[in-house]
């Protein structure tokens, strides 16, 4: 009977971590849309172009020049944002590795020592919550210091390069 309870602890902790991860992903998707809307409004105000007209072909060069200047890797705040992005990615991987390590350790000791050790599988949920809260706090500090979220400048440059590459392919007839 104790092995069933031990399995329930481990399985319950795994399900809780996946549920927490799904909730974090849903929150991240909402936040991404909100941030994109805010960025579009910022570009609109800076260029004096209505938000609805930003995608028009006649405004594309203005938007590209604005974004290239704003997210240039020559600016210290953008380099700091990029660094914060890499730190946040590393922090996420560290949290994931720690969760997997704890879970493997709990399962191992539950089989080799005592099934009562399985209750410690719930630490995985605590670790996930801690790493998420720390990541959010770090992101807010990065936003406060640089005016950008971690990795925002790098992501913007990547999207800008992709947009320019696609426009060049369309203009030269090389689109797939």
N, C-alpha and C positions, 0 to 999 in steps of 0.2 A: 504493500500500500504506500510506503514512503517513497518508492520509486515513481509512482504515479503523481504524487504531490510534487516531487522534485521536477519531473517533466513539465508539470503544469506551471511551476515557477519560471522555468527557463522559457517555455513557449509563451507564457504571458508577458514576460519581459521583452521578448523579441517582437511580439505583436504590438506592444505599447510603443516600442522604439520606432517601428514602421509607421504606426499611426501618428506619432509625433512628427516624424519625417514628412509624412504626407501633409500634415497641417502646416509645417514650415514651408514646404514647397508651394502650397496654395497662397500663403501669406506673401511669399517672395514674388509670385506671379502678379498678385495685386499691387505690390509695391513697385514692381518694374513698370507696370502700366501707368501708375501714378507719377513716377519719376520721368517717364517718357513724355507724358502730358505736360509736366512742369518744364521740361527742357524745350519742348515745342513752343510753349508760351513765352519762355525766356528769349528764344530766337526770334519769335514774332515781334516782341516788344523792341528788341535791340535793332532789328532791321526795319521795323515799321511796316511789316507785312502781316495781313491777317493769317491766323493759324491755318485756316482752310486752304490758303493759297501757297503755303510753303512747299507743297509737292509739285506745283506747276513748273513746267520746263523753263519758263522765263525767270523764275526765282531760284532755280537750282544752283547756279553759279554763285549767287550771293550767299546762299545757305552753306555751300561747300567752303567758301572762303572764310565765313564766320566760324564755322566748326573747326576748320584747320587752324585758325589763329587761336581759338579758345582752348583747344585740346592739344596744342603743340607740345612735343616732348622737350622743347627748349625751356618751357616754364617750370620753375622749381615745384610749384604746387601740383602740377601734373605728374612730375617725377615722383613726388611723395605719394600721390594717389596711386600710382602704379606700384610703388613699393608696398604700400598698405594692402593693395589687392593681392600681391604675392604672399605677404605675411598671413592674410586672412585665408588664402587657399591652403597654405601650410598648416595653419591652426585647424582647419577643417579636417585635413588628412590625419593630423595628430589625434584629434578627437575620435575619428573613425577607428584608427588603429588601436587606441586605448580601449574603446568599447569592444572591439573584436577580441583583444587580448584578455580583458576581464571576463568576457563570456566564455572563451575557451578555457581559461583558468577555473572558472566556476564549474563548468561541465566536467573538466578533468578531476577536480577535487571531489565533485559529487560522486563520481564513479570510483575513484581510488581511495577516498577517505570516508566520507559520510554523505548520504543523500541530503542531510540537513544543510549542507553547504549551498544547495541550489537556491535558497532564499536570497543569497547574495547576487543573483542574476539581476535583481532589480536595480543594482548600482549602475547598470548599463543605461537605464533611463535617466538616472541622476546625472551621469556623465554627459549624456546627450543634451540635456537641458542646460547644464553648466556651460558647455562649450558654445551652445547657441547664444545664451545670454551674453557671454564674454565677447562673442563675435559681433553681436548687435551693438554692444557698448563700444567696441573698438571701431566699428563702422561709423558710429555717431561722432566719436572723437576725431576720426579722419575727416569727416564732413565738416566739422567745426574748424579744424586746423587748415584744411586745404580748399574747402568749398566744393569738394568732390567726394563721392563715395569711393571706397576702396576699389581700385581698378577701373573706375569710370572713364578716365582719360584714355587708357589703353584700349578699352572696349570701343570708345567713340572713334578713335583713330582707325581701329580695325574695320568698323562699319563704314567709315568714310572711305577708306581705301577700297573696300568691296563695292561701294556705290560707284566710285569713280571708275573702277575696273569694268563694272557692268555697263556703265554709260559709254565707255570707250568701245566695248564689244558691240554694243547696239549701233553706235555711230559708224563703226567700220564693217558691220555686217557679220561679225564673228560669233554672234550669240548661238548657243546650242539649242 
